[in-house]
């Protein structure tokens, strides 16, 4: 087999919901043919293994690796290291790629050599493949650079990235079982150019077992800690060493004598942990914290809506 132009990577534990076959077929049937498809079977059950092996027997571009359960972050790093292309595309086991997705992403990355990371719009589907909404990403570069300071503006399963550049950052930080993409993109975006394209190239399946549904609080917690790391590099090692600790224990690790840090932490916690921080505390903050809270709500109005709805 010739060296592939693209490596598609997927990690799966078990095929919860019976979505895997549709997802694999959406890659194998791509209009763009010069790719390899790496699937990490991460402590998978026999039924899931048999499904993947069935497709492996049909298409030699599919490469399977078996392992005990290590989790998504470590599995993605393993898949990246086993890949043979510099262009890496993500695919989750429950999502569905547009048939021209790889062709579009490849042409864009070949044409735009300054872009190291690229995401796209997504269509949201339910268990029965019914469209239930759309996610339109920020495509203006200046706005994208601004927004990544507050939240993750790229949809993880939609991305393509350059392996040789991300190797500089040791790929995904294995301290993070969720938000590993945001942690990495935050570092990459400080040195290299990232982008989103206004194309709907992926159907993103929404169900009770999806990461966004089952790890909501953990994602918010990790986003908060990544925000702190992005703004105050001196806390990076402390945060990574205590990533699994209770949120309020971690807060105590920060130096409250540092006024700038204290104001920043209070503002982020007030917005992101709307279900734990009392509304009246808003009126106890100083002008700087008050300003930071309003700025965050400006860039992420979702949290203001959630607070107003008391959800």
DRENBALO-815778 format. One record per residue (C-alpha): residue number from 1; residue in three letters; x, z, y. Coordinates in steps of 0.2 Angstrom, whole numbers. Example, Ala and Ser with C-alpha at 12.3 -4.5 7.8 and 13.67 -1.06 7.14 Angstrom:
DRENBALO-815778
{1; ALA; {62; 39; -22}};
{2; SER; {68; 36; -5}};
***
This chain:
DRENBALO-815778
{1; UNK; {0; 0; 0}};
{2; UNK; {7; -5; 17}};
{3; UNK; {9; 9; 31}};
{4; UNK; {-8; 12; 38}};
{5; UNK; {-12; 10; 56}};
{6; UNK; {-23; 25; 56}};
{7; UNK; {-24; 41; 46}};
{8; UNK; {-42; 49; 45}};
{9; UNK; {-41; 67; 40}};
{10; UNK; {-55; 78; 33}};
{11; UNK; {-55; 95; 26}};
{12; UNK; {-70; 102; 15}};
{13; UNK; {-73; 117; 5}};
{14; UNK; {-90; 113; -2}};
{15; UNK; {-103; 100; 1}};
{16; UNK; {-116; 112; 9}};
{17; UNK; {-132; 101; 12}};
{18; UNK; {-127; 86; 2}};
{19; UNK; {-119; 77; 17}};
{20; UNK; {-102; 72; 10}};
{21; UNK; {-106; 55; 2}};
{22; UNK; {-114; 48; 18}};
{23; UNK; {-99; 54; 28}};
{24; UNK; {-86; 47; 17}};
{25; UNK; {-95; 30; 16}};
{26; UNK; {-96; 29; 35}};
{27; UNK; {-77; 29; 35}};
{28; UNK; {-74; 18; 19}};
{29; UNK; {-86; 5; 26}};
{30; UNK; {-77; 3; 43}};
{31; UNK; {-75; -14; 51}};
{32; UNK; {-57; -9; 54}};
{33; UNK; {-48; -9; 37}};
{34; UNK; {-30; -4; 40}};
{35; UNK; {-32; 15; 37}};
{36; UNK; {-29; 29; 25}};
{37; UNK; {-42; 43; 22}};
{38; UNK; {-35; 60; 18}};
{39; UNK; {-47; 73; 11}};
{40; UNK; {-41; 91; 8}};
{41; UNK; {-51; 99; -5}};
{42; UNK; {-50; 117; 1}};
{43; UNK; {-55; 128; -14}};
{44; UNK; {-69; 116; -17}};
{45; UNK; {-82; 118; -31}};
{46; UNK; {-83; 106; -46}};
{47; UNK; {-98; 96; -38}};
{48; UNK; {-88; 93; -22}};
{49; UNK; {-73; 88; -31}};
{50; UNK; {-82; 76; -42}};
{51; UNK; {-90; 67; -27}};
{52; UNK; {-73; 65; -19}};
{53; UNK; {-65; 59; -35}};
{54; UNK; {-79; 46; -37}};
{55; UNK; {-74; 38; -20}};
{56; UNK; {-56; 39; -24}};
{57; UNK; {-59; 28; -39}};
{58; UNK; {-68; 15; -29}};
{59; UNK; {-55; 14; -14}};
{60; UNK; {-36; 17; -15}};
{61; UNK; {-36; 21; 3}};
{62; UNK; {-43; 38; 0}};
{63; UNK; {-30; 51; -4}};
{64; UNK; {-35; 68; -11}};
{65; UNK; {-25; 84; -10}};
{66; UNK; {-31; 100; -20}};
{67; UNK; {-28; 118; -14}};
{68; UNK; {-34; 135; -14}};
{69; UNK; {-45; 140; 0}};
{70; UNK; {-35; 141; 16}};
{71; UNK; {-47; 137; 30}};
{72; UNK; {-50; 123; 42}};
{73; UNK; {-35; 126; 53}};
{74; UNK; {-22; 127; 40}};
{75; UNK; {-30; 112; 30}};
{76; UNK; {-30; 101; 45}};
{77; UNK; {-11; 104; 48}};
{78; UNK; {-8; 100; 30}};
{79; UNK; {-17; 84; 31}};
{80; UNK; {-8; 79; 47}};
{81; UNK; {9; 82; 39}};
{82; UNK; {4; 72; 24}};
{83; UNK; {-2; 57; 35}};
{84; UNK; {8; 42; 36}};
{85; UNK; {2; 35; 53}};
{86; UNK; {5; 41; 70}};
{87; UNK; {-13; 39; 75}};
{88; UNK; {-24; 53; 68}};
{89; UNK; {-43; 52; 68}};
{90; UNK; {-54; 68; 64}};
{91; UNK; {-69; 67; 53}};
{92; UNK; {-80; 82; 47}};
{93; UNK; {-88; 81; 30}};
{94; UNK; {-106; 82; 38}};
{95; UNK; {-104; 69; 52}};
{96; UNK; {-106; 51; 52}};
{97; UNK; {-95; 38; 60}};
{98; UNK; {-101; 22; 69}};
{99; UNK; {-95; 7; 58}};
{100; UNK; {-84; 1; 73}};
{101; UNK; {-77; 18; 77}};
{102; UNK; {-60; 16; 71}};
{103; UNK; {-58; -2; 78}};
{104; UNK; {-63; 4; 95}};
{105; UNK; {-52; 20; 95}};
{106; UNK; {-37; 10; 88}};
{107; UNK; {-38; -4; 101}};
{108; UNK; {-40; 9; 115}};
{109; UNK; {-25; 19; 110}};
{110; UNK; {-14; 3; 108}};
{111; UNK; {-19; -3; 125}};
{112; UNK; {-17; 14; 133}};
{113; UNK; {0; 21; 128}};
{114; UNK; {0; 35; 140}};
{115; UNK; {-16; 43; 132}};
{116; UNK; {-11; 55; 118}};
{117; UNK; {-28; 62; 115}};
{118; UNK; {-45; 54; 115}};
{119; UNK; {-63; 60; 112}};
{120; UNK; {-80; 51; 113}};
{121; UNK; {-98; 54; 116}};
{122; UNK; {-108; 60; 101}};
{123; UNK; {-126; 58; 95}};
{124; UNK; {-134; 74; 87}};
{125; UNK; {-143; 72; 71}};
{126; UNK; {-152; 84; 60}};
{127; UNK; {-152; 87; 41}};
{128; UNK; {-163; 72; 39}};
{129; UNK; {-152; 60; 50}};
{130; UNK; {-165; 61; 64}};
{131; UNK; {-158; 59; 81}};
{132; UNK; {-161; 76; 90}};
{133; UNK; {-150; 73; 106}};
{134; UNK; {-135; 66; 113}};
{135; UNK; {-118; 73; 120}};
{136; UNK; {-111; 64; 135}};
{137; UNK; {-93; 69; 138}};
{138; UNK; {-84; 70; 154}};
{139; UNK; {-74; 53; 157}};
{140; UNK; {-67; 56; 174}};
{141; UNK; {-49; 61; 172}};
{142; UNK; {-48; 73; 187}};
{143; UNK; {-64; 81; 182}};
{144; UNK; {-58; 82; 164}};
{145; UNK; {-42; 91; 169}};
{146; UNK; {-52; 103; 179}};
{147; UNK; {-65; 107; 166}};
{148; UNK; {-53; 110; 152}};
{149; UNK; {-47; 126; 162}};
{150; UNK; {-65; 133; 159}};
{151; UNK; {-70; 126; 142}};
{152; UNK; {-67; 113; 129}};
{153; UNK; {-72; 96; 136}};
{154; UNK; {-68; 86; 120}};
{155; UNK; {-78; 86; 104}};
{156; UNK; {-67; 90; 90}};
{157; UNK; {-73; 79; 76}};
{158; UNK; {-73; 64; 88}};
{159; UNK; {-55; 64; 93}};
{160; UNK; {-40; 52; 89}};
{161; UNK; {-23; 59; 94}};
{162; UNK; {-4; 54; 92}};
{163; UNK; {4; 64; 79}};
{164; UNK; {22; 62; 86}};
{165; UNK; {16; 70; 102}};
{166; UNK; {6; 85; 95}};
{167; UNK; {21; 88; 83}};
{168; UNK; {29; 95; 99}};
{169; UNK; {16; 109; 100}};
{170; UNK; {17; 113; 81}};
{171; UNK; {-1; 105; 79}};
{172; UNK; {-15; 118; 77}};
{173; UNK; {-11; 136; 80}};
{174; UNK; {-15; 144; 63}};
{175; UNK; {-20; 161; 71}};
{176; UNK; {-36; 153; 76}};
{177; UNK; {-49; 150; 63}};
{178; UNK; {-61; 142; 76}};
{179; UNK; {-57; 135; 93}};
{180; UNK; {-41; 129; 86}};
{181; UNK; {-44; 112; 95}};
{182; UNK; {-46; 120; 112}};
{183; UNK; {-31; 130; 110}};
{184; UNK; {-21; 115; 106}};
{185; UNK; {-29; 103; 119}};
{186; UNK; {-26; 116; 133}};
{187; UNK; {-7; 115; 130}};
{188; UNK; {-6; 96; 127}};
{189; UNK; {-16; 93; 143}};
{190; UNK; {-3; 102; 154}};
{191; UNK; {10; 90; 149}};
{192; UNK; {2; 74; 144}};
{193; UNK; {-13; 63; 148}};
{194; UNK; {-30; 66; 138}};
{195; UNK; {-46; 56; 140}};
{196; UNK; {-64; 54; 134}};
{197; UNK; {-73; 37; 133}};
{198; UNK; {-91; 33; 137}};
{199; UNK; {-95; 27; 119}};
{200; UNK; {-106; 35; 106}};
{201; UNK; {-95; 33; 91}};
{202; UNK; {-100; 48; 80}};
{203; UNK; {-116; 56; 74}};
{204; UNK; {-113; 75; 75}};
{205; UNK; {-124; 84; 62}};
{206; UNK; {-132; 100; 68}};
{207; UNK; {-137; 113; 54}};
{208; UNK; {-136; 131; 50}};
{209; UNK; {-119; 130; 41}};
{210; UNK; {-110; 120; 55}};
{211; UNK; {-96; 129; 64}};
{212; UNK; {-105; 129; 81}};
{213; UNK; {-120; 137; 73}};
{214; UNK; {-111; 150; 62}};
{215; UNK; {-97; 156; 73}};
{216; UNK; {-105; 156; 91}};
{217; UNK; {-98; 173; 96}};
{218; UNK; {-81; 170; 89}};
{219; UNK; {-79; 153; 98}};
{220; UNK; {-84; 162; 114}};
{221; UNK; {-71; 176; 111}};
{222; UNK; {-57; 163; 107}};
{223; UNK; {-62; 152; 122}};
{224; UNK; {-60; 168; 133}};
{225; UNK; {-43; 172; 125}};
{226; UNK; {-37; 154; 127}};
{227; UNK; {-43; 155; 146}};
{228; UNK; {-32; 170; 148}};
{229; UNK; {-17; 162; 140}};
{230; UNK; {-19; 146; 150}};
{231; UNK; {-18; 156; 166}};
{232; UNK; {-6; 170; 162}};
{233; UNK; {7; 164; 150}};
{234; UNK; {15; 181; 148}};
{235; UNK; {0; 187; 138}};
{236; UNK; {2; 172; 125}};
{237; UNK; {11; 182; 112}};
{238; UNK; {0; 198; 114}};
{239; UNK; {-16; 187; 112}};
{240; UNK; {-10; 178; 96}};
{241; UNK; {-4; 194; 88}};
{242; UNK; {-21; 202; 91}};
{243; UNK; {-33; 187; 89}};
{244; UNK; {-43; 196; 75}};
{245; UNK; {-45; 212; 85}};
{246; UNK; {-61; 218; 93}};
{247; UNK; {-64; 210; 110}};
{248; UNK; {-64; 226; 120}};
{249; UNK; {-48; 232; 111}};
{250; UNK; {-40; 216; 116}};
{251; UNK; {-45; 219; 134}};
{252; UNK; {-36; 236; 134}};
{253; UNK; {-20; 227; 130}};
{254; UNK; {-20; 218; 147}};
{255; UNK; {-11; 227; 162}};
{256; UNK; {-26; 233; 173}};
{257; UNK; {-13; 237; 187}};
{258; UNK; {-11; 218; 189}};
{259; UNK; {-26; 214; 201}};
{260; UNK; {-26; 195; 198}};
{261; UNK; {-27; 197; 179}};
{262; UNK; {-40; 211; 180}};
{263; UNK; {-51; 200; 192}};
{264; UNK; {-49; 185; 180}};
{265; UNK; {-54; 195; 164}};
{266; UNK; {-69; 203; 172}};
{267; UNK; {-76; 186; 178}};
{268; UNK; {-73; 177; 161}};
{269; UNK; {-81; 192; 151}};
{270; UNK; {-96; 193; 163}};
{271; UNK; {-100; 174; 160}};
{272; UNK; {-95; 171; 142}};
{273; UNK; {-102; 187; 135}};
{274; UNK; {-119; 187; 143}};
{275; UNK; {-126; 196; 128}};
{276; UNK; {-114; 211; 130}};
{277; UNK; {-110; 213; 148}};
{278; UNK; {-125; 220; 159}};
{279; UNK; {-132; 210; 173}};
{280; UNK; {-130; 224; 186}};
{281; UNK; {-112; 224; 183}};
{282; UNK; {-111; 208; 194}};
{283; UNK; {-114; 219; 209}};
{284; UNK; {-100; 230; 206}};
{285; UNK; {-86; 217; 206}};
{286; UNK; {-76; 213; 221}};
{287; UNK; {-76; 197; 231}};
{288; UNK; {-62; 188; 221}};
{289; UNK; {-71; 192; 204}};
{290; UNK; {-88; 187; 212}};
{291; UNK; {-80; 170; 217}};
{292; UNK; {-72; 167; 200}};
{293; UNK; {-89; 170; 191}};
{294; UNK; {-98; 158; 203}};
{295; UNK; {-84; 145; 200}};
{296; UNK; {-86; 146; 181}};
{297; UNK; {-105; 145; 182}};
{298; UNK; {-102; 129; 192}};
{299; UNK; {-92; 121; 179}};
{300; UNK; {-102; 128; 164}};
{301; UNK; {-120; 131; 170}};
{302; UNK; {-125; 133; 151}};
{303; UNK; {-120; 151; 152}};
{304; UNK; {-131; 154; 168}};
{305; UNK; {-146; 147; 159}};
{306; UNK; {-143; 158; 144}};
{307; UNK; {-142; 173; 155}};
{308; UNK; {-157; 169; 165}};
{309; UNK; {-167; 166; 148}};
{310; UNK; {-159; 182; 141}};
{311; UNK; {-153; 173; 126}};
***
